């Protein structure tokens, strides 16, 4: 029994312009992408701190605030000290939680190692290579090349399928897979080695939709599909699943390293922030008023407040990146949880053969 034409129309339109893994309708601008993901976190936090300094100097120049009265400034200094201390304590606690996952028994360590080695062996068996690359970017680039090759094989074999609807659907799916794999391969070739570089290049690669579409083609037309074509679809689904698992593994590795680095930076920045907040209070420790001349006081006070706020700026920048990475890679396998429900690739579930 053939599938209705409306399903094919949904597929054709969705395969040509499918929603990305994030569920967004269009990719963010280059500037937004740099702020959210690609930009150096310390540099962005420094820029935020500089903006805070300029803002404080500006509002003081406009007469909206004044640094002459030591009472309000001392209260601000006390609040900054409490805030920086609390932030540092929380982040250190998070760091301890991350470290607790590294304390394993020999048996647990062996199981984790066996799992990684077994995964590498599965990829080697599927791709007919002796040893998979150890670098994240090279491994994902290899999988992208294999995905491209297997999608082309499916497209070639699907041309002999007796069902016209299947041929049209298979072409739409494989065209999308080949185009995405080629683009991903080009991106990875120009990407630095490392877990984050590999993850950043693949975050918008919608392997979830491709796994779902491949399974639909394979299961929905099983009775009319030749063994060769069924095997090609199974091979394509297998390597797409390898890609999804590898990216998830690199995401976990990146998150652990990112949060550990963030914890280290917060400890250092928090110590500097506490000193800056204390210095802000000491500026007004003299009973006769501020210890600096009125000409320099606004700049000194603004600078100390900005330095004390630097740990919070680090928190914002790192949270933006980790939250963005998590949101774009939250789905595993053939689930389209972040996609628009009105843009389903096949307009519903796979057809039955009864």
N, C-alpha and C positions, 0 to 999 in steps of 0.2 A: 504494500500500500504506500503510495507516494505521499510526501509531506505537502501541506497546502502552500500555495504560492506566497501568502503573506509572511510565512516564516522565512522564505527565501529572500523576500524583500527586506525584512528586518536584518537578516544576515548581511546582505550586500551593503546596506547602508552602514551597519555597525562595523563591519570589517574594514571598510574604507576609512571610517572616522570614529574609531572606538575611543571610549574614555580611558585616560591613563590610569595607572594603578592608584593614584590618589583620589580619583573620582572627580578631579577638576576638569572643566571643559576646555581649558586652554592652558598651556604651560606658562609658568610665571615669567616675568621679564628677567633679563639678565641681571639687572641690579637687585631685584628681589631675591633671585636665586643665590646671588653672592652673599647677601646679608643673611639669608636663612641657612645656607648650607656651605657654600664654597669658601667664603671669606675667613681669614684668620680670626679666631675668637678674641685673642688678646688685642689685636688691632681694632676690631669693632668695639670692644669694651673701652679701649682708650679713646675712641672717637666719641662714644657716649659720655665718658667722663669729661672730655673737652667741651661738649655741648652743655653739660651741667655747669661748668665753670663760666662759659660765655653767657648762659642764661642768668646766673646769679649776678655777674658783673653788670649785665644789661638792665636787670630790674632795679639794681641799686642806683645805676646812673639815671634811671627814669624817676627815681624817688619813691618807688613802690615799696622798697624795704630799706632798712637802715641797720648798720652794724655798730652804731655808737653805743647802744644800750647792751650791757653785758648780760642782763638777766635772760632775755630770750635766746641769745646765742649760747649761753651756758646750758640752757635746757635742750637746745638742739644738739650740742656736743654730748650731753648725757644720753640722749636718745640714739645718737649714732654709735656710741660705745656699746650700748645694750644691743642694738641691732646687729652690729658687726660681730659681737661675741656670740649672739644666738645663731647667726648664719654660719659662722665657723664651726660651732658645735654640731649643728645639724649635718653639715657636709662631712665632717669627720665621722659622724655616726654612719652616714651612707657609705663612706669609704670602708668602714669596718664590715659592713654588710657585704660589700663586694669581695673583700678579702676572705670572708668566711667561706665563700664558694671555692676558694683555692685550697682550703685545708681538707684534703681527702686522704682516705686510706690507700694503701698500695693496690687493693682490689679495685677501688673506684677509679683510680688513675689508669689502671690497666684497661678497664672497660671503656673509658673515654678514648684512650689511645687506639684500642681495637676498633672502636666505632669509626674513627677518622681513617684508619688504614683500610678498613673494609669499604668505606665509601670511595676512597681512591681506587681500590681494586675494581669496584663496580664500574667506575668511569673508564678504567683501562680496558676492561672486557668489552664495554659497549663501543668504545672508540677505536679499538685495535691499536693502541699505542703502548709502548713498553712502560713508561712512567709518566704520570700526569705532572704538569708543572706545579711547583710548590708556591709560586707567587700568585696572589689572588687575581691580579689583572690577567695574567697569562692563562690561568685556569678558566676564568670566565670567557676569555677570548676564544680559547679552544672550544668550549661548549657552544659559543655563538656560531662558530664556523660549522660545527657538527649539526646544529639546529638548521642552519641554512641549507646544508647538503641534504639532510633528510626531508626537509620541506619540499625541496625541488624534486626529490624522488617520489614523494607522495603526489605532487602535482602532475608528474609525468605518468604515473600509473593510473591516476584518477581519470585521465582522458579516455581510457578504455572501459570505464564503468557504464553499465547499461542504463542507469537512471540519469536523466538529464539534470534533474534537480540536484542530485548529489554532485555531479560534475561542476555545476555552477557554484555550489557551496564550497566544494573542495578548492576550487580556484580562488575564491574570495579569501578563504582562510590561509591557504599557502602563500598567496601574494602578500598578505599582511605579515605573515611570519618571516618570509624572505626579506621583505623591506625592513622590518624591525631588526632582524639579525644582522643584516648588512650595516645598518646604521650603528648598532651597538658595537660591532666589530671595529668600525672606523673610530668610534669614540674611545674604545679600550686601547687601540694602538697608540693613541696620543696621550694616554693617561699614565701617570707615575705609578710605580709599584707600591702597593700598600693596601691594607684592608679598606680604609676610608676612600681612597681613590677609586678602587674597584666598585665599592658600594655606591658612591656618588654617580658613577657613570651608568649604573644599571637600575637606579631607583625608579625611573619612569618606563622601564621595560615591562610590558604587561604580560608576563608569562602566565599569570592566572587565567586570563581570557584565552590564551593560546592552548593551555592544557584543557580547559573546558571545551573549547571548540573542537580540539582533536578527539577528545573522548566522545563528543556528540557525533562526529562523523563516523567514528569506529563503531559505536554501539547502536546508533540509530539506523544503520544500513548494513548490519552484520550479515543478514541473510543473502544479500546480493553482492557482497564484497569478496573479491578473490583473495586467496591466501597470501599472495604477494603484497597486495595493497593493504590487507589487514596487518601484515607484519611490518610494513613501512609505517603505518599509522602508530603501531605499538612502539616502534623504535623512536619515532618523533616524540611521542608522549613521554617515553623513558628519559630522553635527554633533556626535555623541558623540565621534568621533575628533578633531574640532577642539578640543573641550573637553579631552580628554586631553592633546593636544599643548600647548595653552595653559597648562594647569596645570603640565606638566613644565618649560616655559620659565620660568614664574614661580618654580618651585622652584629652578632653576639660578641665576636672578638673586638670589633670597633667600639661597641658600647662599653665594654669593660675597660678598654684602654682610655677611652674618652672620659669616663667618669673618674677613673684613677688620676688622670692628668688634671681634671677639674678640681679634684680634692686637694691635690698638691698646690695648685695655684691659689686656691681659696685660703689655704693655711698661710701662705706667704703674704698674699694681698690683705688678708684679715689682720695679720700682725702690723703691717704698715698702716692699715686703716685705723686700727686702735690707737696707734701713736699719733696719727693726724688728728683724730677726734680729741685726744687728750690735749694736744697742742692748741687746738681751737679753744678749749676751755681755759687753758693757761694764759691765752692772750688777754683774758679779762680777769686775771687773778689779782691784779694790782687794785687796791682800794681807790686809787685816783682815776681809774678807768683803763682803757686798752693800753697795752704796752707799746703799740706801734703808732706812728703818726697817722692822722686821719687820711692822708693821701694814699698811704699804702694799705691801710686796714681792709678796705673792701676786696682787694686782690688777694691778700693773704688769707682772709677768712674764706673767700670763695674757693681758693685753691685747696685749703684744708678740708672743706666740706666735700669737694669733688674727689679728693684722694680717699676720704673715708667712704664715699659711695662707690668706689671702684669695685669692691667685692660684689655688690649688688648688680653692677653692670656685667660682671663676669657671669653671674648666675643667669641673667636674662639672655645673654648671647649663647651660652651653652645649652640652656633649656630650649631655646628656639631651634637649634640644630638637632638635638636629640629628639625633640618632639616631632620635627618635620621628617626626620629619617624614619622614626617609628610609624608615623601616620602613612607614609608612602609605601612601607613594606610590611604593613600589619597583616595582610592576608597571605595565607599559605595554601597552595594547591588550587583546585578548580572552584574556588569560592569567589564571588564577585560582590563582596560585602560593600565595597566603596563605590560601585558603579551606579549610574542612574538607572532606576528600575524601568524607566520608559525606553531605555536603549539596550535591551537584552539582545545579545548576538543572534539568538535563534528564536526569539519571540516565545519562549516557553521551554518545556522539557522536551527531551528527545522523543521522536515518534515511536509508536509500537509497531511490531511487525505482524500483529494478528489481523 
